[in-house]
Amino acid sequence: MNIKPISYMKANAAKLHDELGFEPMHITQNGHESLVVQTAEAYQMQQEKYALMDLLIDRETNISLGKVNDLDEFLLSV
């Protein structure tokens, strides 16, 4: 885990994007974790993963509740 004090983030702000890549940086203030910093690209990828997981969970819920359609019905509605 990449842990740095907030003073490091302030002193190296210009190069943080290149340093981070897809690994988040945990920022501490007064010895306690305060922030987690990540690149915009890493954040977007994380959001896409969450969206996919939500779709999968919703699909599993619908299947367990019997809310399904025949493939033929689906194809006719497209």
C-alpha beads as a LAMMPS data file, in Angstrom:
LAMMPS data file: protein, C-alpha beads

78 atoms
77 bonds

1 atom types
1 bond types

-500.0 500.0 xlo xhi
-500.0 500.0 ylo yhi
-500.0 500.0 zlo zhi

Masses

1 110.0

Atoms # bond

1 1 1 0.000 0.000 0.000
2 1 1 1.325 3.435 -0.975
3 1 1 1.135 5.640 2.154
4 1 1 2.508 9.190 2.225
5 1 1 2.107 12.217 4.505
6 1 1 0.143 15.176 3.200
7 1 1 3.387 17.162 2.988
8 1 1 4.592 14.696 0.324
9 1 1 1.454 15.260 -1.724
10 1 1 1.866 19.044 -1.475
11 1 1 5.548 18.964 -2.417
12 1 1 5.087 16.537 -5.321
13 1 1 1.679 17.506 -6.704
14 1 1 2.987 18.113 -10.238
15 1 1 4.348 14.577 -10.625
16 1 1 1.700 12.601 -8.686
17 1 1 -0.223 11.589 -11.814
18 1 1 2.811 9.831 -13.286
19 1 1 3.771 8.308 -9.944
20 1 1 0.313 6.909 -9.170
21 1 1 -0.587 5.083 -12.371
22 1 1 -3.506 2.881 -11.294
23 1 1 -2.312 2.461 -7.696
24 1 1 -4.039 4.763 -5.169
25 1 1 -2.023 6.749 -2.654
26 1 1 -3.183 6.888 0.958
27 1 1 -2.479 10.307 2.458
28 1 1 -1.963 10.771 6.182
29 1 1 -2.365 13.905 8.229
30 1 1 -1.025 14.034 11.792
31 1 1 -0.365 10.295 11.584
32 1 1 -3.918 9.330 10.605
33 1 1 -5.167 8.314 7.188
34 1 1 -7.051 11.267 5.770
35 1 1 -7.377 10.895 1.984
36 1 1 -7.038 8.391 -0.814
37 1 1 -5.785 9.921 -4.058
38 1 1 -5.995 8.294 -7.470
39 1 1 -5.770 9.347 -11.104
40 1 1 -8.885 10.227 -13.057
41 1 1 -8.278 7.177 -15.271
42 1 1 -8.105 4.855 -12.277
43 1 1 -11.253 6.423 -10.838
44 1 1 -13.129 5.970 -14.135
45 1 1 -12.069 2.320 -14.365
46 1 1 -13.203 1.777 -10.776
47 1 1 -16.598 3.345 -11.524
48 1 1 -17.022 1.112 -14.590
49 1 1 -16.242 -1.963 -12.476
50 1 1 -18.846 -0.888 -9.916
51 1 1 -21.424 -0.355 -12.664
52 1 1 -20.763 -3.837 -14.054
53 1 1 -21.040 -5.356 -10.579
54 1 1 -24.373 -3.560 -10.071
55 1 1 -25.662 -4.988 -13.354
56 1 1 -24.603 -8.490 -12.350
57 1 1 -26.197 -8.174 -8.905
58 1 1 -29.439 -6.832 -10.421
59 1 1 -29.476 -9.692 -12.925
60 1 1 -28.952 -12.283 -10.203
61 1 1 -31.749 -10.697 -8.141
62 1 1 -34.132 -10.724 -11.107
63 1 1 -33.337 -14.366 -11.841
64 1 1 -33.962 -15.347 -8.223
65 1 1 -37.313 -13.491 -8.325
66 1 1 -38.292 -15.193 -11.585
67 1 1 -38.215 -11.930 -13.547
68 1 1 -36.853 -13.397 -16.777
69 1 1 -37.901 -13.446 -20.423
70 1 1 -37.600 -16.048 -23.138
71 1 1 -34.795 -15.430 -25.569
72 1 1 -37.347 -15.352 -28.402
73 1 1 -39.362 -12.630 -26.622
74 1 1 -36.214 -10.632 -26.040
75 1 1 -35.093 -10.903 -29.647
76 1 1 -38.519 -9.815 -30.892
77 1 1 -38.417 -6.726 -28.666
78 1 1 -35.030 -5.574 -29.976

Bonds

1 1 1 2
2 1 2 3
3 1 3 4
4 1 4 5
5 1 5 6
6 1 6 7
7 1 7 8
8 1 8 9
9 1 9 10
10 1 10 11
11 1 11 12
12 1 12 13
13 1 13 14
14 1 14 15
15 1 15 16
16 1 16 17
17 1 17 18
18 1 18 19
19 1 19 20
20 1 20 21
21 1 21 22
22 1 22 23
23 1 23 24
24 1 24 25
25 1 25 26
26 1 26 27
27 1 27 28
28 1 28 29
29 1 29 30
30 1 30 31
31 1 31 32
32 1 32 33
33 1 33 34
34 1 34 35
35 1 35 36
36 1 36 37
37 1 37 38
38 1 38 39
39 1 39 40
40 1 40 41
41 1 41 42
42 1 42 43
43 1 43 44
44 1 44 45
45 1 45 46
46 1 46 47
47 1 47 48
48 1 48 49
49 1 49 50
50 1 50 51
51 1 51 52
52 1 52 53
53 1 53 54
54 1 54 55
55 1 55 56
56 1 56 57
57 1 57 58
58 1 58 59
59 1 59 60
60 1 60 61
61 1 61 62
62 1 62 63
63 1 63 64
64 1 64 65
65 1 65 66
66 1 66 67
67 1 67 68
68 1 68 69
69 1 69 70
70 1 70 71
71 1 71 72
72 1 72 73
73 1 73 74
74 1 74 75
75 1 75 76
76 1 76 77
77 1 77 78
